Amino acid sequence: MRRPRSQSDGRGGYHRIVAKFGTNLLTGGTDTLDQKLMASLVRQVVDLLDEGREVIVVTSGAIAAGRERLGAHGKRRDIPFRQILASVGQTHLMHTYDRLFAKHGRVVGQTLLTRRDISDRVGYLNARNTLLGLIGMGVVPIVNENDAVAVDEIAGATIGDNDNLSALVANLVDADLLALLTDTGGLYTGDPRKHREARLIERVDRITKEIEAIAGGSESGRGVGGMVTKLQAARLATGGGSDVYVAPGHERDVLLRLARGERVGTYFPARTSRMESRKRWMLSGLATKGCIIVDAGAGRALVEQNRSLLPAGIQDVQGPFKRGDAVTIALPEGPVIAYGITNYSDEDVRAIRGLRSDRIGDTLGYHFGSEVVHRNNLVVV
């Protein structure tokens, strides 16, 4: 498990931080931006920058800001209208951030992303270069999903929410810390708003089915992401080498305290020390073309023994995909256990599934290696 990096000036904690601000946090559960809270969060970011740290902000709140700007409280909720709200709200949201950071002499840069932007290798690298370039020039990147054109998030699809977007950004820029600031303040044994006996889970070393069951459904309110999507984000970011905290955004100086190494909220330690950019891209799962279903033995070999995927352990194939495409690897009951780049097409894999590797050449008439997915081209979730 990796420890927080130390600063060159002797300060402890994390150096490169991705801070995600949720809608319910920024609005207090209303349709209006909480200017006082946003000013506090901005001041904390500026303090971290003054300490020599690097911060990228991933923000929600565009649709709520649009409702505020248009006075459309409690009205239409259909997707086209929400896209209109997002378009209007992005301007209002960014103007608010620009004004608040300018009071401290800081410049912000807006970066709107969709899954399509980073679902291919070139787009992934372009997004990475842009964000790192902004950091290098002393600009504070403000990232949001482009809700005006991307319907996944506003339709409620969990893959499109800003929790997962923040994890993708953490992987993009090799962040040391992903801080998911919320209005609830962490993962509890029950809903603390309904059950007074619910207690905070201070540390989660591995996200198991039991932990997922505790997370339950999504939070009520204006945001899309709930604790379920925060667990998804934590799994993705910790797998890419970032520590993750789900922490209370209303608590005094919470971002400063987290960045300096203090434990606040629920801590998810990184599951790997470093991961090359190509594997981070695979881990995002955005560019997968199909799925390979493996038996329990093959699953254990991949996850516990760092082995390659051989045809003998393959039960089923879901295509289409070609040689060189990224695919998901899952167990029969459904959970994805890995992502990888396949040496064979879906038709080839279907023909050789269940066979010993020495029979690949005779079965296909050609041979691209004994492994369907080599361990060097595979990353475990």
Secondary structure as UniProt FT lines:
FT   TURN            8..9
FT   STRAND          16..21
FT   HELIX           23..27
FT   TURN            28..29
FT   HELIX           35..50
FT   TURN            51..52
FT   STRAND          54..59
FT   HELIX           62..70
FT   TURN            73..74
FT   HELIX           79..102
FT   TURN            103..105
FT   STRAND          108..113
FT   HELIX           115..118
FT   HELIX           121..136
FT   TURN            137..138
FT   STRAND          140..145
FT   TURN            147..149
FT   HELIX           151..154
FT   TURN            155..156
FT   HELIX           158..160
FT   HELIX           162..172
FT   TURN            173..174
FT   STRAND          177..182
FT   TURN            192..194
FT   TURN            196..197
FT   HELIX           209..215
FT   HELIX           227..239
FT   TURN            240..241
FT   STRAND          243..248
FT   TURN            249..250
FT   TURN            252..253
FT   HELIX           254..259
FT   TURN            260..261
FT   STRAND          266..268
FT   HELIX           277..284
FT   TURN            286..287
FT   STRAND          291..294
FT   HELIX           296..305
FT   HELIX           311..313
FT   STRAND          314..318
FT   TURN            323..324
FT   STRAND          326..330
FT   TURN            332..333
FT   STRAND          336..341
FT   HELIX           346..352
FT   TURN            353..354
FT   HELIX           357..359
FT   HELIX           360..364
FT   HELIX           375..377
FT   STRAND          378..380
//
